[in-house]
Amino acid sequence: MIPVDGNFILAVAPRLSGDKKAAQEQIIGAISAIFSATLCNQYQIADRSFHGTGYS
């Protein structure tokens, strides 16, 4: 299983450079713990293998 965390977000995010890259890394670093916890606790998504459970 691959966790949905800051490393995953960086892996799938567009590649930026310079100041934009630094800002992107700072933003992802700041939200990754909250993002991961929200997906896990509110939506029961802990990794990329989630296929949905009745949401449409």
ABEGO torsion letter per residue (X at the ends): XBBBBAAAAAAABBBBBEAAAAAAAAAAAAAAAAAAAAAAAAAGBABAABAEBGBX
